[in-house]
Structures are given as C-alpha cells and as structure tokens.
Amino acid sequence: MFYERWHIRDPVREMELVDVLLRNRGTDREEFRQWWRGRSYSPFKMKDMDKAVSKILDAVRKGRRMAIFGDYDADGITGTALLLEFLREVGADVCYILPHRVLDGYGIRPSGVDQARRMGAELIITVDNGISSSEAALRARSLGVDLIITDHHLQEGPLPPAEAVVDPNRNDDEYPFKGLSGVGVAYKLILALSEALGRSTEPPLDLVALGTVADMVPLTDENWWMVRRGLKAIANSRRPGLRKLLEVSGNLNKTITVTTVGFHLGPRLNAAGRIYAPDMALKLLISKDLNEATRLARELNRLNEARQRMVERGLAEAEEAIEKEGMLRERVLVLMREDWHVGVVGLIAQKLVQRYHRPALVLTRAPEEGVLTGSARSIHGFPITDVLAGLSRHLLTYGGHELAACFYLQNEALVPLR
C-alpha cells in the first residue's frame, strides 16, 4: 500500500497549531469563519444565465414543450430531478431524457436532439453535460430547436453554438467559484428563475447535497454550505424515495454525514446508470408513492451489490496485471480488458489510485466497433485533463475534471497512448 506523507510546513512555535494549519492552507481564522457560515453568489454572475432564464420563462409562458437532457451519474440524475420538479411546479410542459451509459454514451449528441424532437420538445436544457457538444448544438439549430446548456465541466474547445451556455468553467466566465457540480449549476439556474418569477422560497437542498457529494467536487465555498444544509434536509426529507434509500442502506433515523452520502446513498443511485438504466434512480427520487419507492430502492440495492462484485473482480484482475507486467515502474497506470463493464472502469481506476497513489487510466471496449472507452482518475496536484489534452491527437474525445475524466479512442491508438 502507498501512503501520502503529511508535513506541517514551516512551523512557527509561537503560533497555535490551528493557526499554523490554517496558514498552511492559505487562510486564517476570520476567513475560515466566513467559510463555515457559507458563501453564496448571485446566479446572474454566471455568463449567459440571463439568456437561459429569459428563454425558459418565455417557453413556460407560451406553453412550448421542454426536454431536460441529463446524465447517467448521481450528479446528473439529481440535477435532472431537481430541475424537472421545479419546472413542473411553475407550470412548464416538460419531459426528460437520461442517456444510457453503454448505448448512448456521455453527453448530448445529435441522436439525443432527435429523440427530444420526437418527444415534441422545442427547447432542450442539458444538465451536467453539453460544454463539448457542438455537433448536437448544430443539429438542434438545423431542426429549429433551442438549446440551453448547463454544465460544470472544463471547456476543452470552442463553445457550442447554443442559445445559452451556463458553465462556471467556460473560459470566459468570471463566476467566483469554479467547483460547482452539475446539480449545483442546476440549483443556481433554479434560483435565477425563482428570482425572475418573484418567488421567495428556495428549492430543497437534499438533492443538491446528494449529487454534489457523489460527484466528489471540493466541499469548499458554496458547495460547503449547500451540502451542510442539504445533509439536514436529507435527514428530515419527506421524499418516499429518499426515506426508502436510507432504509435499504441501513441509515434510516441515523445522523446523515458526507460519508453516508458518499459511501451509501450515492453508490446506490450510481448503480442504476453504471450497469442498468439511470431512469430507475430518477423515478425513485421524484416518486410520491411509497410502494413504488420501496420497490425501486430494493432494486437499486440489488444493482449496487452486483456492481460491487464487478468492481472486486476487475480490481483483482488489474492488480494481477500490474504485478505480472511490472507496471509499478510507470508513473501512470494504463490497463485495458475488453470484458470489463464500461460502468465500473472508473471505480476500478479510483481504487488503483488509492492503492498505488498514482494516476490510472482504465479502458474497455466501447459499443462502437473498433472503439475503446476509458476512465481516468488522478491524485491531487496532477490534473488528469492536462494529461489527456497532451494526448488529444490519439483521442476521439475526452472531458472531465482535474481528478476524474473519461475518453474515447480507436483501438489502434492504444499502443501510442501507453
């Protein structure tokens, strides 16, 4: 096992230990107090937020059908559920689409736009995806469908030609906090819509906490206060789905912490999108029927157990390959097996990072003929998206965060990638 080494940098003996620790993190007691109380910025500080609000409210007033195009992970599922509930509450005609991880892949594509149009949508709003979806934006324009993108991933190329692109990580955005999750951006959009509608009630933070913790974004700045309040909202939630999820995970009537969400609730929501279909998790979150919620929670629990077995088997195979091929001489681990399920390669990569304390790229066969798909995980201080940017000539597409990313490449590009 490989461990990080921790040091107190330049200890000053006359300072209290708390002050030393805070100073080493670039802060002080006063700033820490402000952080603890929580910070919040106007959603309209985000570029294109005003355009997005105007388009959506115009569609609500005119009765134009909208489709929310989410993602198959817990962040995208919770963001889709949150926005869906709000838009229905204000009288919108709205439906949703969650892509299948294996059949559809990540992010909105031209086929996703076509699907939304067949459902009668005249406006598509993405949640937790879209910053790299220029082809989908062009397809929407050709069909006369308006497209609003809400995302939190890094901008790696030109902005898609959409009606609005709301993403604190787009290159020209000056929003003060860059660490929002996909559901966090959806929440800010709802706050902006509420302000424009003159509504004083804030949307619930239970789903925001779920998606934010599950997506492993930094729990600092705005994320911290949203999660802190959201954990209390989960504990007191009247959602039948959340209550049943707490029950099957053994957490009903217990104190709800970040660990509860990260290791018990989040994985069960993610299990649906990893090895089955994400709609099951979304239906659980928005269900108002106790019997339906009971059935869905139990099914998610069963899927999570199956997912755990897949990861254990894949991890054992990966560790065997690492030892057999002497990979520990490499600074970055690159492994590929065609029989690993696409839904668990990211989890295998994460466990390899934890065990060997170095970045890991884990690949498997994609549904498309001759294409591989991979998940990358990294350590702090080694942005994996920078690595993928340097390898972009070998990749079909890629995207993600500093610590986690996904990518696609042709079979023959595997050797030069390594």
C-alpha positions as CSV (number, residue, x, y, z in Angstrom):
1,M,0.0,0.0,0.0
2,F,1.2,3.5,-0.9
3,Y,0.5,6.4,1.5
4,E,0.7,10.2,1.2
5,R,3.2,11.8,3.6
6,W,1.9,14.8,5.5
7,H,4.1,17.6,6.9
8,I,3.4,20.8,8.8
9,R,5.2,23.4,6.6
10,D,7.5,25.9,8.4
11,P,6.0,25.5,11.9
12,V,6.1,28.8,13.9
13,R,6.3,27.8,17.6
14,E,4.6,30.9,19.0
15,M,1.5,30.3,16.8
16,E,-1.2,27.9,17.9
17,L,-1.5,24.7,15.9
18,V,-4.9,25.7,14.5
19,D,-3.3,28.9,13.1
20,V,-0.4,27.0,11.6
21,L,-2.8,24.6,9.9
22,L,-5.0,27.4,8.6
23,R,-2.0,29.4,7.3
24,N,-0.6,26.3,5.5
25,R,-3.9,26.2,3.7
26,G,-3.7,29.8,2.7
27,T,-6.3,31.1,5.1
28,D,-6.8,32.4,8.6
29,R,-9.4,32.3,11.4
30,E,-11.6,35.1,10.0
31,E,-11.7,33.7,6.5
32,F,-12.4,30.2,8.0
33,R,-15.4,31.6,10.0
34,Q,-16.8,33.1,6.8
35,W,-16.3,29.8,5.0
36,W,-18.1,27.9,7.8
37,R,-21.0,30.3,7.8
38,G,-21.2,29.7,4.0
39,R,-20.9,31.9,0.9
40,S,-23.4,32.4,-1.9
41,Y,-23.1,34.3,-5.1
42,S,-25.8,35.7,-7.4
43,P,-26.6,33.2,-10.1
44,F,-26.6,36.0,-12.6
45,K,-22.9,36.4,-12.1
46,M,-22.6,33.3,-14.3
47,K,-22.3,34.1,-18.0
48,D,-25.4,33.5,-20.1
49,M,-27.6,33.0,-17.0
50,D,-29.8,35.9,-18.0
51,K,-30.3,34.4,-21.5
52,A,-31.1,31.0,-20.2
53,V,-33.7,32.4,-17.8
54,S,-35.3,34.5,-20.5
55,K,-35.6,31.6,-22.9
56,I,-37.0,29.2,-20.3
57,L,-39.6,31.6,-18.9
58,D,-40.7,32.5,-22.5
59,A,-41.2,28.8,-23.2
60,V,-43.2,28.4,-20.0
61,R,-45.5,31.4,-20.9
62,K,-46.0,30.2,-24.4
63,G,-46.6,26.5,-23.4
64,R,-43.6,25.3,-25.5
65,R,-42.5,21.8,-24.6
66,M,-39.1,21.4,-23.0
67,A,-36.9,18.4,-22.6
68,I,-34.2,18.1,-19.9
69,F,-31.2,16.1,-21.1
70,G,-29.3,14.9,-18.1
71,D,-26.6,12.4,-17.3
72,Y,-26.4,8.8,-16.1
73,D,-24.5,9.5,-12.9
74,A,-25.8,10.7,-9.5
75,D,-24.9,14.3,-10.2
76,G,-26.8,14.4,-13.5
77,I,-29.7,12.4,-12.1
78,T,-30.2,14.6,-9.1
79,G,-29.8,17.8,-11.2
80,T,-32.4,16.5,-13.7
81,A,-34.8,15.6,-10.9
82,L,-34.4,19.0,-9.2
83,L,-35.0,21.0,-12.4
84,L,-37.8,18.7,-13.5
85,E,-39.7,19.2,-10.2
86,F,-39.2,23.0,-10.3
87,L,-40.3,23.4,-13.9
88,R,-43.4,21.2,-13.3
89,E,-44.2,23.3,-10.2
90,V,-44.2,26.6,-12.3
91,G,-46.5,25.1,-14.9
92,A,-44.0,24.1,-17.6
93,D,-44.7,21.3,-20.2
94,V,-41.5,19.4,-19.6
95,C,-40.1,15.9,-20.1
96,Y,-36.7,14.4,-19.5
97,I,-34.1,12.1,-21.2
98,L,-31.3,10.3,-19.4
99,P,-28.8,8.7,-21.7
100,H,-27.8,5.0,-21.4
101,R,-24.1,4.7,-20.5
102,V,-23.4,1.9,-22.9
103,L,-25.9,2.5,-25.7
104,D,-25.8,6.3,-25.8
105,G,-22.5,7.3,-24.2
106,Y,-21.8,10.5,-22.3
107,G,-23.4,13.9,-23.2
108,I,-25.9,15.1,-25.6
109,R,-25.3,14.1,-29.2
110,P,-27.3,14.7,-32.4
111,S,-29.2,11.4,-31.7
112,G,-30.2,12.9,-28.4
113,V,-31.5,16.0,-30.0
114,D,-33.5,13.9,-32.5
115,Q,-35.0,11.9,-29.6
116,A,-36.1,15.1,-27.8
117,R,-37.6,16.4,-31.0
118,R,-39.6,13.2,-31.4
119,M,-40.9,13.8,-27.9
120,G,-42.2,17.2,-29.1
121,A,-39.5,19.4,-27.5
122,E,-38.9,22.9,-28.8
123,L,-36.4,23.7,-26.1
124,I,-33.7,21.4,-24.7
125,I,-31.9,22.1,-21.4
126,T,-28.9,20.0,-20.6
127,V,-27.8,19.2,-17.0
128,D,-24.3,18.1,-16.2
129,N,-23.2,17.9,-19.8
130,G,-23.0,19.8,-23.1
131,I,-19.9,22.0,-22.9
132,S,-18.3,19.9,-25.7
133,S,-21.4,19.2,-27.7
134,S,-21.0,21.3,-30.8
135,E,-22.4,18.7,-33.1
136,A,-25.6,18.4,-31.0
137,A,-26.0,22.2,-31.0
138,L,-25.7,22.3,-34.7
139,R,-28.3,19.6,-35.1
140,A,-30.7,21.4,-32.8
141,R,-30.3,24.6,-34.8
142,S,-31.0,22.7,-38.0
143,L,-34.2,21.3,-36.5
144,G,-35.3,24.7,-35.1
145,V,-34.9,23.5,-31.5
146,D,-33.5,25.9,-28.9
147,L,-30.7,24.5,-26.8
148,I,-29.6,25.7,-23.4
149,I,-26.5,24.1,-21.9
150,T,-25.9,23.9,-18.2
151,D,-22.7,22.1,-17.3
152,H,-19.7,22.3,-14.9
153,H,-17.0,20.5,-16.8
154,L,-14.0,22.3,-18.2
155,Q,-14.2,23.8,-21.7
156,E,-11.8,22.0,-23.9
157,G,-12.7,23.5,-27.3
158,P,-14.9,26.2,-28.8
159,L,-18.2,26.8,-27.2
160,P,-21.2,25.0,-28.8
161,P,-23.4,27.4,-30.8
162,A,-26.3,27.2,-28.3
163,E,-28.8,29.8,-27.2
164,A,-27.0,29.9,-23.8
165,V,-24.1,28.1,-22.3
166,V,-24.2,28.3,-18.5
167,D,-21.0,26.8,-17.0
168,P,-18.7,28.4,-14.4
169,N,-15.8,26.7,-16.1
170,R,-16.2,28.1,-19.5
171,N,-13.1,30.0,-20.4
172,D,-14.6,33.5,-20.4
173,D,-16.8,33.1,-17.2
174,E,-15.8,35.1,-14.2
175,Y,-18.1,33.4,-11.7
176,P,-16.2,33.5,-8.3
177,F,-16.5,29.7,-7.6
178,K,-15.4,27.1,-10.1
179,G,-16.1,24.0,-8.1
180,L,-19.9,23.6,-8.5
181,S,-21.3,20.2,-9.5
182,G,-23.8,19.7,-12.3
183,V,-26.7,19.7,-9.8
184,G,-25.1,22.8,-8.2
185,V,-25.3,24.7,-11.6
186,A,-28.9,23.4,-12.0
187,Y,-29.7,24.7,-8.5
188,K,-28.2,28.2,-9.4
189,L,-30.4,28.2,-12.5
190,I,-33.5,27.5,-10.4
191,L,-32.5,30.3,-8.0
192,A,-32.2,32.7,-11.0
193,L,-35.6,31.5,-12.4
194,S,-37.2,31.9,-8.9
195,E,-35.8,35.5,-8.7
196,A,-37.1,36.4,-12.1
197,L,-40.5,35.0,-11.1
198,G,-40.5,36.8,-7.8
199,R,-40.6,33.6,-5.8
200,S,-39.1,33.8,-2.3
201,T,-39.0,30.1,-1.4
202,E,-35.6,28.4,-2.0
203,P,-35.6,25.0,-3.7
204,P,-34.8,22.0,-1.4
205,L,-31.1,21.2,-0.9
206,D,-31.4,17.4,-0.3
207,L,-30.8,16.5,-4.0
208,V,-28.1,19.2,-4.2
209,A,-26.2,17.6,-1.4
210,L,-26.6,14.1,-2.8
211,G,-25.3,15.0,-6.3
212,T,-22.5,17.3,-5.0
213,V,-21.0,14.7,-2.6
214,A,-21.4,11.9,-5.1
215,D,-19.6,13.8,-7.8
216,M,-16.6,14.3,-5.5
217,V,-16.3,18.1,-6.2
218,P,-14.4,20.1,-3.5
219,L,-16.6,20.7,-0.4
220,T,-15.5,24.4,-0.2
221,D,-17.1,27.8,-0.8
222,E,-20.7,27.5,-2.0
223,N,-20.6,23.7,-2.0
224,W,-19.9,23.6,1.7
225,W,-22.9,25.5,2.8
226,M,-25.2,23.7,0.3
227,V,-24.0,20.3,1.5
228,R,-24.2,21.2,5.2
229,R,-27.8,22.3,4.9
230,G,-28.6,19.6,2.4
231,L,-27.5,16.8,4.8
232,K,-30.0,18.1,7.3
233,A,-32.6,18.2,4.5
234,I,-31.9,14.5,3.7
235,A,-32.3,13.5,7.3
236,N,-35.7,15.3,7.5
237,S,-36.8,14.5,4.0
238,R,-40.4,13.5,3.3
239,R,-39.5,12.1,-0.1
240,P,-40.6,8.4,0.0
241,G,-37.7,7.5,-2.3
242,L,-35.0,9.1,-0.1
243,R,-36.6,7.5,3.0
244,K,-36.5,4.1,1.4
245,L,-33.0,4.6,0.1
246,L,-31.9,5.4,3.7
247,E,-33.7,2.3,4.9
248,V,-32.1,-0.2,2.5
249,S,-28.7,1.3,3.1
250,G,-29.1,0.9,6.9
251,N,-29.1,4.7,7.6
252,L,-32.7,5.4,8.5
253,N,-33.0,7.5,11.6
254,K,-29.2,7.9,11.8
255,T,-27.1,11.0,11.6
256,I,-26.6,11.8,7.9
257,T,-23.0,12.8,7.1
258,V,-20.9,13.2,4.0
259,T,-19.8,9.6,4.5
260,T,-23.4,8.5,4.4
261,V,-24.0,10.1,1.1
262,G,-20.6,9.3,-0.5
263,F,-20.5,5.6,0.5
264,H,-24.1,4.6,1.0
265,L,-26.6,6.7,-0.9
266,G,-24.5,7.9,-3.9
267,P,-23.3,4.5,-5.0
268,R,-26.8,3.1,-5.0
269,L,-28.0,5.9,-7.2
270,N,-25.0,5.5,-9.4
271,A,-25.5,1.7,-9.7
272,A,-28.5,2.2,-11.9
273,G,-26.6,4.3,-14.5
274,R,-23.5,2.1,-14.2
275,I,-24.9,-1.3,-15.0
276,Y,-28.6,-0.8,-15.9
277,A,-30.5,2.4,-16.8
278,P,-30.5,5.7,-14.8
279,D,-34.2,6.3,-15.1
280,M,-34.8,4.0,-12.1
281,A,-32.8,6.2,-9.8
282,L,-34.6,9.4,-11.0
283,K,-38.0,7.8,-10.6
284,L,-37.1,6.9,-7.0
285,L,-36.1,10.5,-6.2
286,I,-39.3,12.0,-7.6
287,S,-41.7,9.2,-6.6
288,K,-44.6,10.2,-4.3
289,D,-45.8,6.6,-4.0
290,L,-44.4,4.6,-1.0
291,N,-44.9,1.2,-2.7
292,E,-43.1,2.3,-5.8
293,A,-40.3,3.8,-3.8
294,T,-39.9,0.6,-1.8
295,R,-39.6,-1.5,-5.0
296,L,-37.2,0.9,-6.7
297,A,-35.0,1.2,-3.6
298,R,-34.7,-2.5,-3.2
299,E,-33.8,-2.9,-6.9
300,L,-31.1,-0.2,-6.6
301,N,-29.7,-2.0,-3.6
302,R,-29.6,-5.3,-5.6
303,L,-27.9,-3.5,-8.5
304,N,-25.3,-2.0,-6.2
305,E,-24.4,-5.4,-4.8
306,A,-23.9,-6.6,-8.4
307,R,-21.8,-3.6,-9.1
308,Q,-19.6,-4.3,-6.1
309,R,-18.9,-7.8,-7.3
310,M,-17.9,-6.5,-10.7
311,V,-15.5,-4.0,-9.2
312,E,-13.9,-6.6,-6.9
313,R,-13.3,-8.9,-9.8
314,G,-12.0,-6.2,-12.0
315,L,-9.7,-4.8,-9.3
316,A,-8.2,-8.3,-8.7
317,E,-7.6,-8.7,-12.4
318,A,-6.0,-5.3,-12.6
319,E,-3.7,-5.8,-9.7
320,E,-2.6,-9.2,-11.1
321,A,-1.7,-7.5,-14.4
322,I,0.2,-4.7,-12.6
323,E,2.4,-7.2,-10.8
324,K,2.8,-9.5,-13.7
325,E,3.8,-6.8,-16.2
326,G,5.9,-4.8,-13.7
327,M,3.8,-1.6,-14.2
328,L,4.9,0.0,-10.9
329,R,7.9,1.3,-12.8
330,E,5.4,3.6,-14.6
331,R,4.3,6.9,-13.2
332,V,0.8,6.4,-14.8
333,L,-1.0,3.1,-14.8
334,V,-2.7,2.2,-18.1
335,L,-4.8,-1.0,-18.2
336,M,-7.3,-2.5,-20.7
337,R,-9.6,-5.5,-20.7
338,E,-12.4,-6.0,-23.2
339,D,-14.6,-7.8,-20.7
340,W,-14.6,-5.1,-18.0
341,H,-18.1,-3.4,-17.9
342,V,-18.0,0.2,-19.1
343,G,-19.9,1.2,-16.0
344,V,-17.2,0.1,-13.5
345,V,-13.9,1.1,-15.1
346,G,-14.0,4.4,-13.3
347,L,-14.4,2.7,-10.0
348,I,-11.5,0.3,-10.8
349,A,-9.3,3.3,-11.7
350,Q,-10.2,5.1,-8.5
351,K,-9.3,2.1,-6.3
352,L,-6.0,1.7,-8.2
353,V,-5.2,5.4,-7.4
354,Q,-6.0,4.8,-3.8
355,R,-3.8,1.7,-3.6
356,Y,-0.8,2.8,-5.7
357,H,-1.0,6.6,-5.3
358,R,-0.5,7.4,-8.9
359,P,-2.9,8.3,-11.8
360,A,-4.7,5.4,-13.5
361,L,-6.3,5.1,-16.9
362,V,-8.6,2.0,-17.2
363,L,-10.1,1.1,-20.6
364,T,-12.6,-1.3,-22.0
365,R,-14.4,-2.0,-25.3
366,A,-17.0,0.7,-26.3
367,P,-20.3,-0.3,-28.1
368,E,-19.0,1.2,-31.3
369,E,-17.0,-1.1,-33.5
370,G,-13.2,-0.5,-33.2
371,V,-13.5,2.0,-30.3
372,L,-12.3,1.9,-26.8
373,T,-13.6,3.9,-23.9
374,G,-11.7,4.7,-20.7
375,S,-12.0,6.4,-17.3
376,A,-9.0,8.3,-15.8
377,R,-8.5,9.1,-12.2
378,S,-5.7,11.1,-10.6
379,I,-4.0,12.4,-7.5
380,H,-4.1,15.9,-6.2
381,G,-1.6,18.1,-8.0
382,F,-1.6,16.1,-11.2
383,P,-4.5,17.3,-13.4
384,I,-5.6,14.4,-15.5
385,T,-7.3,16.6,-18.0
386,D,-4.0,18.2,-18.8
387,V,-2.6,14.8,-19.5
388,L,-5.5,14.0,-21.8
389,A,-5.1,17.3,-23.6
390,G,-1.4,16.4,-24.3
391,L,-2.7,13.1,-25.7
392,S,-5.6,14.5,-27.6
393,R,-4.1,13.6,-31.0
394,H,-4.7,10.0,-30.1
395,L,-8.2,10.5,-28.7
396,L,-11.6,10.8,-30.4
397,T,-13.0,12.9,-27.5
398,Y,-12.4,13.5,-23.8
399,G,-13.6,15.6,-20.9
400,G,-13.9,15.8,-17.2
401,H,-12.2,17.4,-14.1
402,E,-8.6,17.6,-12.7
403,L,-9.1,14.3,-10.8
404,A,-11.6,12.4,-13.0
405,A,-12.2,12.2,-16.7
406,C,-13.5,10.0,-19.5
407,F,-12.2,9.5,-23.0
408,Y,-12.7,7.6,-26.3
409,L,-10.1,6.4,-28.8
410,Q,-9.7,4.0,-31.7
411,N,-8.3,0.5,-31.0
412,E,-5.1,1.2,-32.8
413,A,-4.4,4.3,-30.7
414,L,-3.9,2.3,-27.5
415,V,-0.2,1.5,-28.1
416,P,0.8,5.1,-28.7
417,L,-1.4,6.2,-25.8
418,R,0.6,3.9,-23.5
